[in-house]
Amino acid sequence: MRISRIETFLVPPRWLFVRVETDEGVVGWGEASLEGHSDAVRTVVDQFAEHLLGSDPARIEDHWQVLTKSGFYRGGPVFGSAVSGVDQALWDIKGKALGVPVYELLGGYVRDRIRMYGWVGGDDPSGIADAIQAQIDVGLTAVKMNAAGTIAPLGTVAQIDGVLDRVAAAREVLGPDRDVAVDFHGRFTLANARRVAPLLEPLRPFFLEEPVVPENSHLIGQLAQATSIPIATGERLYSRQDFLPVLQAGIAVAQPDLSHAGGISEVRRIAAMAEVYDVQLAPHCPLGPIALAACLQVGFATPNLLIQEQSIGIHYNRGAEVLDYVVDTAPLQFVHGNIERLTGPGLGIDVDESAVRAADARGHSWRTPLWRHSDGSLAQW
């Protein structure tokens, strides 16, 4: 079997799908979505095709090594996302060729179902209760919300109280048997995070996510030591090497994104390294169905998986939804807040190729929002 064709599809609302075809008719799908920079990733995938065309798709690890290490310039979100999409597609091909789900190739499943959570906003405090209730109504037992919208480097009393009010409103709806994770989204300085975290402790968040921007990961240990709330980070870390310092600093939850951090191959290794530090895995995934399926395949084979993010109904999904691009939605349906173990070969979903091609004809131009503080200076989004 040889790789005969590689295509990319820019599909709404903000995703980039990768299709790898073989000369024996087996097709694999991956997701290389890098929000705001899909065109750049698409170019890198096209360049990777120079190596991949005509090669054996079963040599997943060798391809991963070549794509990540043969170039003089390495790493980062663009290269990481491109290799992630290709890697997922190659695992999909291998599973389909052997007639087994990918998790069987990772050592077999260790659980029958995976707990899921949904995103409910938080930039604007209005509507939080209704948004959470909507997630409860579809069966989810955990949600994630932003702690704040734009916030000053040292928050005002009103801004800090606003964070507490948001999370308190969430806790009131969720009660004691459901969880709320609070995402700082890199919008807080270390000083601000250290002020707010102890005040949130009585509300017992599931975890605090990305309390500082990733370039300040060397500071995250100071927060981990200052609060009893578990600290999570990782959506903007792209390799084992990126994760090692935050694992050593004392985070509790690692959140690699399978569409940015080297795909199934590297995230599986990140999960194993996290286990050494007694850290749980909760892959970042506000993306499409292929990324979600790849996350689930890793999750079913990973002992230290905590929970899985998904973006069905998220506010970014304008013009298209997660399930619009799959033929059969049943494998990705929630059952009592979980997704049951996928049983189909490869990634376990059937991509609706006609829908993908039609969506690519429309394309998208999603860009990261630009925020500013009241004085006109740049604010973290």
N, C-alpha and C positions, 0 to 999 in steps of 0.2 A: 504493500500500500504506500502511495506517495501523495504528498500535498500537491494538488493541481491548481488551486485557485484560492485567493484570499480577498475578501470584500469587507468594506466597512459601510455602516449605515448610520447616518445622523438622524435620529428619530426624536420627535417631541415626547415629553416636554424638554429634556436636556441630556439625552443619553446618546452613547455611541456603541453600537453593536458590531461585533466582529464575526464573520462567517468564514470558516475554513473548510474547504471541500477537498475530498480525496479522489483519486482516479478509480476507486472502487465504489464510489457513490455515497460513502459515509460522510456526513456533514456534522461539524461541530460548531457550537455557538459560544461566544464569550462576550463580556461587557467591559469596555474600556472607557466608560464614562468618567470624564474629569470635568466637573461642573464649571462652565465658563471658558474651557479651553479644549473643547472637543476637536476643533480643527487642527490644533497642534498635535494632538495625539494621533489623529487620523494620518497625518503625514509620517509620523514615526512608524506606525503599523505598515504603511506602504514601503518604508525603507526596510523594515524587518522581513518583508516578503522576499527581498532579494536573497536572503539566507534560506528561508523556509521552503520556497517553491521547489518541488522535485525531491524534497527530503522525506524521511520516514516520520510520520506524525507520532509514532509510538515512543520516540526518544525524547520524552517530555523533559527530563532533567537536563539532558545535553543541550536541548534548545534553550532552556531557561538560562543555563550557564553562558551560552554564546550570546544571547540577547541582552543579558545584564552585565556581562564582564568583558566582552571582546572589544567594545568601544573604549576609547581613551577617556571620554566623559561619561560618567555613570550616575545612576540614581536620580532621585527627585520625582515629582509627581507626574511629569509628562512621560518620561521613559518608563516609570513604574506602572502607569496606567496602560500604556501600550503593551507591555509584556504581560500584564494581568489579563487583558482581553484575549491575547493569543493563548496564554497558559490555560485559561478556563476552556477555550475551544478545543485544545488538544486533549485535555482530560475528558471532555464530552465525547470526542471521537473514540478515545480508548475504551471508555465505558460502553459505548454503543457497539463497537467492534466485538467486544467480549460478552455483550448482553447483560451487563451488571451495572448497578449504580456506582458512581465514583467512590462513595464511602466504602464499598467493598474492596476497592483498590488501595484504600488508606488503612486497611486492617480490619474492616468490618464495623458494624454499628455498635455503639455503646449505650444507646437510648432509643426509645420508641417514638418520642415526640419532643418537640422543641418549643419552649415557652417564647412567646412573641410580645413585642411592645410596639406602641404607635406614638407618633408625635402629635402634640396638641397645642402648639403655639407658645405664647409667653412674651413675645415682643410687645404686644398690646395686651394688657391684663383683661380687657373686656372679652367675654365669651369663653373664658377658661373652663368654667363649670360645665357649660353646654358641650364644649369640645370633649371634655373628659367623659361625660355621660354617653356621648356618641360612641366612644371607644369601648366603654363598658357594655353598651348595647350590642356590639358585634362580638362580645365574648372575651375581650382582652382583659387581663388582670394587671397590666403594668402600662404606664405611659411615660413619656419624656417631654419636658417642657423647658423652654428657655427661661433663665433666671431674670432676664431683663432685656430691654432693647438697648438703645444707646445709653451708656453709663459713664460718668466722669471717672478719671483715673483714681480719684478718692471720692467715692460717692457721697452725695448729700444725704442728710437724714431722710428726706422724702424718697430718694432713690433706694436706699437700703430698706426702708419700710415697705416700699413697693415690692421688692424681692420677697420679703417675708409674707406679705399679703397674698401674693400670687401662689406661693407654695402652700400656705395655710388653706386657701380656697381649694386647691387641688386635694389636699389631705382630707378636707371635709367631705368632698364627693367620694373619694376613694375608700374612706374608712380604714380600719386597721388591717384588712386582709388583702389589700392591693398595694401596689408600689408606684412611686413617682420618682423618676430620675430627674435631676436638675442640671441643665446644660449651661455652663458659663460661656461657652462658645468662643473662648479666647478673648472675651470682651473685658475681662477683669484684670487689673494689675494684681501682683502678688499681695500687696498691702490691702487692697480692696477685698480680695478673696479671703484673706486671713481675718478680716473684720466680720465678713458675712457668714462664713462657715459655722462658727460656734453658735451664732444666732439661729441657724437652721437646724441645729442638732435636735431640739425637742420635736421637730416635725418628722424626723427620721427619714430623710430621703434615701432612696435605694443606692444612689451614688451621685457624686458631683463630677460632671464631665468637663474636660478641657478647661480647667480653672485659669490657665495662662496660655498664651500663644505658644506654639510648638518650639519656636526659636528660644524661648525662655524655659525649656524643659529642665535645665539645670537648677531651676528654682523650685520645682514641684515638690521636692522632698520636704521643704520647709512647711508647705501646707499639709502634706500627708502627716507630718508630726504634730500639727497644730489642731487637728480635728479628728473626731471619732468616725466621721462620715467617710465611707470608702471613696477613694479618688480614682477616676477613670480618665484615660486619655489614649490617643493613638490614631485618630482618623487622618491626621496630617503627618504621620510617621510612616516610612515607606520600606523599612527593612528590619531585620533582626538587630543590625547595628544601631539603628535609630531607637529601637525599643530597649536596648540593654540599659542605658542610663536611667530611664524612668522606672524600669523594674527594680533596679538597685536602689532607687530613691524611695520606694515604698508604695507605689500605686497598688490598687486592689483589683482593677479591671483594665484589661488591655483591649483596645478597640481598633484593630487594623481594619482597613477597608479592602476587601478582596478585589476591587477594581482599581486600586491605587498601589497596594503594597505587594506586588508580585504575584497576585493570583492565588490559586489553591496551593501551589507548591510552597510559596514563601509563608503564607499565613499558617499553614500546617506547622511549619518550623517555628514560627513566632509563638504559636500556642504551646508547643512542647517546651520552649525556653521559658515561657511564662509560668508553666507548671512548676518549674524548679524554684520559682520565687513565691509559690502559693498564690498566684494571681489567676483570676478567672478571665475567660475569653467572652467578649460580647461584640462581635463584628459590627462595624459601622456599615449601614446600608440604606441610605435614603434614595435608592436608585431603582433600576428596573427589574424585571422578572428574572433575567439571566444572572445578574449579580446576586439576587436573593437565592436562587436555586444553588449557585456555587457556595454561598454562605451555609446553606442548609446541609449540603454534602459534607463540608468540613465539620459542621456542628454535630452531625450524627456520629462521626468517628472520633470526636475530641472529648476526652474525659473531663476536662476542666471548663467546658462551655457553661456559661451562666444564663444567657438569654440572647435573643436575636432581634435586631431592629428590622423594620420593614416600612415601606412608604405608601401602602395602599391608602388613597384618600388624602395624602399630604398636600399642603397648600401649593407646593411647587408643581403639582401635576395638572397643569392647565393645557388643555388640548389633547391630552392622552393620559391614560391610566396604566398602572402596572399590569393589570390582567388583559389589557387590550392586545397584547402581542403574543399571547399564548393560545393554542388551539383548545386545550382543555384546562379550565381554571380549577378543577377539583383538587389537584395536588397542592395548590397554594391557598386553599380555604382554611379558615380558622375553625378549630374544634376545641371548645372550652378554653380558648386563649392560647392554643398551641397549633402548630402544624405537625400533622402526623408524618411518620417516616415515609419519604418518597421511595417508590419501588421501581420506577421506570429506569431504563438504562441511561448511562451518561449522567447528565445533570438532572435528569428526572422530569423534565418538562419538554413539551413539543412547541417550538417557536413557530408562530404563524408567519411564514415567510412572505406571503402575499401582503399581509398587513404591514410588515416591516418595510418592504420595498415601496409600498404606497406612501408610508410615513416619511421615508427618506426623500421622496420626491418633494415633500413639503419642507423637510429639514427643520432646523431651529437655530436660533442665535442667542441662546440664554447666556446672560452675563451676571457675574456677582454684583449685587447691589452696592452702590457707593454711599456710605454714610459719613456724616460730618457732625462734630460737636457744635454747640451753640456759638462757639467763637470762630467757627469756620474751619477748624483743623480736622484732619482725617480721624474718623472713628472706626474701631474694629467692627466689622459686620458679623 
